[in-house]
Amino acid sequence: MKKLFFIFALTSFIAFSQTNNPITTDNENFSGDTILLITENNTINGSKYLLEDWNEGYIILSDSIFSHQDNILFDQLEGAIVLKAKDGSGFKVRDYSVTGFVIEEKGKYIKHYFSKVPRSSFKNAENKTKFYEVVNNLTKTNYLIKDTQKYVFDPNLSKGAGTNNNFAREYKEKTTYYLKNKSEKYVKTRLSKKAVLKSLGDKTSELKKYISSNKINFKNEFDVVKVLNYYHKL
């Protein structure tokens, strides 16, 4: 009897709570006397651009014409160059004659060099012709390039039913590296000694000596460029 009374009391309490404390949001879903409303969070935290602010730089036309730009962005979500119009708005560059561009970080003396690399330059035919960032172009080489893509991550997709699934989405990024092998083709790699040597297997003995004597840190992409520069001189 006590058990039945407890169940009745618990049921009454739940019903009272649902009736007097409805969840109020934008879209109404009716379930009996309870109004369940769901709010959609359209906020996306972070930035889809390489650098959040406008910076100076220039675009390269047909590998020969350099056009200085006071304000330039790179949309890493779509892989598009964005320039600022006179009214302050941004517009995407669709000119197929653009073969590269440079963006300079304000006050940091850092330049980001991008080149349009054709699909034929990759060993894997699945790679697309698009802009890739050339790592450490100060050495005038293009042996290591990287593709940093932004994507929208939705934390709500990993939450189960009954949770507060209205967290803001956010921009995240994934970077993929490619090195140029002995056939002058780009192959996908990781920044590790094992991965780099596997792609450059024909000069393993010489490379190991160079790596040891120069204390190469493979987590540093600029050190990896040093290894590639040495390799291509052998």
C-alpha positions in Angstrom: 0.0 0.0 0.0 2.9 2.4 0.9 4.5 1.6 -2.4 1.3 2.5 -4.4 1.0 5.7 -2.4 4.7 6.6 -3.2 4.1 6.0 -7.0 1.0 8.1 -6.9 2.8 11.0 -5.1 5.8 10.8 -7.5 3.5 10.9 -10.6 1.6 13.9 -9.2 4.8 15.7 -8.5 6.1 15.2 -12.1 2.8 16.3 -13.6 2.7 19.4 -11.4 6.3 20.3 -12.4 5.6 19.9 -16.1 2.4 22.0 -15.9 3.9 24.8 -13.9 7.4 24.9 -15.4 7.1 24.7 -19.2 10.3 25.2 -21.3 9.8 28.3 -23.4 11.7 28.7 -26.7 10.9 29.6 -30.3 9.3 26.5 -31.9 6.3 25.0 -30.1 5.8 21.2 -29.8 2.7 20.1 -27.9 2.6 16.9 -25.8 -0.6 16.9 -23.7 -0.8 20.0 -21.5 3.0 20.5 -21.7 4.5 23.0 -24.1 8.1 22.1 -25.1 9.8 24.8 -27.1 13.2 24.4 -28.8 15.6 27.3 -29.5 18.1 27.0 -32.4 21.5 28.6 -31.7 22.8 30.1 -34.9 26.0 31.5 -33.4 29.4 30.2 -34.8 32.4 31.0 -32.6 35.8 31.7 -34.1 36.7 32.8 -37.6 36.6 31.1 -41.0 39.6 33.3 -42.2 43.3 32.6 -42.0 43.6 35.9 -40.0 40.6 37.6 -38.4 41.5 41.1 -39.4 42.2 42.7 -42.8 45.9 42.8 -43.6 48.1 44.0 -46.4 49.4 41.7 -49.2 49.3 41.2 -52.9 47.8 38.8 -55.4 49.9 37.3 -58.2 48.5 37.1 -61.8 49.8 34.5 -64.3 52.9 34.0 -62.1 54.3 37.4 -63.2 52.1 40.4 -62.3 52.1 41.4 -58.6 49.1 43.5 -57.5 49.4 45.2 -54.1 46.3 45.0 -51.9 45.7 47.2 -48.8 43.2 44.8 -47.4 43.1 41.1 -48.1 41.7 38.0 -46.4 41.7 34.2 -47.1 38.5 32.3 -46.5 39.7 28.9 -45.4 36.2 27.5 -45.4 35.7 28.0 -49.1 39.4 28.4 -50.2 38.7 31.9 -51.6 40.6 35.2 -51.6 38.6 38.1 -50.2 39.3 41.8 -51.0 37.7 44.9 -49.5 35.5 47.1 -51.7 35.4 50.9 -51.4 32.2 50.6 -49.3 33.9 48.5 -46.8 32.3 45.2 -47.8 34.3 42.2 -48.9 34.1 40.4 -52.3 35.6 37.1 -53.4 38.1 37.0 -56.2 37.0 34.7 -59.0 39.8 35.5 -61.5 41.3 32.2 -62.8 44.5 34.1 -63.8 45.3 34.5 -60.0 48.2 31.9 -59.4 49.1 33.0 -55.9 48.9 35.6 -53.2 50.6 36.8 -50.0 49.2 38.0 -46.7 51.4 39.9 -44.2 50.5 39.8 -40.5 50.4 43.2 -39.0 53.3 44.0 -36.6 54.7 40.4 -36.8 56.8 40.6 -39.9 55.3 37.2 -40.9 54.2 36.6 -44.5 52.0 33.8 -45.6 52.7 32.7 -49.2 50.1 30.8 -51.2 50.4 29.1 -54.6 47.8 27.6 -56.8 49.1 24.0 -57.1 47.6 22.0 -60.0 46.2 18.5 -59.4 48.9 17.1 -61.8 51.6 18.1 -59.3 50.3 15.5 -56.8 51.0 11.8 -56.8 47.4 11.2 -55.7 45.1 12.2 -58.4 42.3 12.9 -55.8 44.0 16.2 -54.8 42.3 19.3 -56.2 43.8 22.3 -58.0 43.6 25.0 -55.4 45.7 27.3 -53.1 48.2 25.7 -50.8 50.4 27.6 -48.3 54.1 27.2 -49.1 56.1 26.7 -45.9 59.1 28.9 -45.4 59.2 30.4 -48.8 62.2 32.6 -47.7 64.4 29.8 -49.0 62.9 30.1 -52.4 61.8 26.5 -52.4 58.4 24.9 -52.5 59.2 21.4 -51.2 56.7 21.5 -48.3 53.2 22.8 -48.6 50.2 22.7 -46.4 46.4 22.8 -46.7 44.6 24.2 -43.7 40.9 23.8 -44.0 38.3 25.3 -41.7 35.1 23.5 -40.9 32.0 24.1 -38.7 31.9 21.8 -35.6 28.5 21.3 -34.0 28.9 20.1 -30.4 25.2 19.3 -30.2 25.5 16.3 -32.5 27.5 14.4 -29.9 24.9 15.1 -27.1 22.2 12.5 -26.3 18.4 13.1 -26.2 17.2 15.0 -23.2 20.3 17.3 -23.0 20.5 21.0 -23.6 21.3 20.8 -27.3 21.6 24.5 -28.2 25.4 25.1 -27.8 27.0 27.4 -30.2 28.8 25.9 -33.2 32.5 26.8 -33.8 35.1 26.9 -36.5 37.8 24.3 -36.3 40.7 23.6 -38.6 42.6 20.6 -40.0 46.0 20.9 -41.5 47.4 18.4 -44.1 51.1 18.5 -45.2 52.5 17.5 -48.5 56.2 17.1 -49.4 57.8 16.9 -52.8 59.5 13.5 -53.5 62.3 12.5 -55.9 59.7 12.4 -58.8 58.8 16.0 -58.1 55.4 15.0 -57.0 53.7 16.1 -53.8 52.8 13.2 -51.4 50.8 13.5 -48.2 53.0 13.3 -45.0 53.0 13.9 -41.3 55.6 16.0 -39.5 57.5 13.0 -38.1 60.9 11.5 -38.8 59.3 8.1 -39.8 56.8 9.6 -42.2 59.3 12.0 -43.9 62.0 9.3 -44.3 59.4 6.9 -45.7 58.6 9.3 -48.5 62.3 10.0 -49.2 63.5 6.4 -48.9 66.1 6.5 -51.6 68.5 8.7 -49.5 67.8 7.4 -46.0 71.4 7.0 -45.0 72.5 10.5 -45.9 69.3 12.0 -44.4 69.8 10.2 -41.1 73.3 11.7 -40.8 72.0 15.2 -41.6 69.1 14.9 -39.1 71.4 13.8 -36.3 74.1 16.4 -36.9 71.6 19.2 -37.2 69.3 18.2 -34.4 66.2 18.4 -36.5 62.9 18.8 -34.7 60.2 17.2 -36.9 57.5 19.0 -35.0 58.8 22.2 -36.4 57.8 22.6 -40.0 60.7 24.9 -40.8 63.1 22.2 -39.7 61.4 19.8 -42.0 62.0 22.2 -44.8 65.7 22.1 -44.0 65.7 18.4 -44.5 63.8 18.7 -47.8 66.2 21.4 -49.0 69.2 19.1 -48.2 67.5 16.1 -49.8 66.8 17.9 -53.1 70.5 19.0 -53.3 71.8 15.4 -53.1 
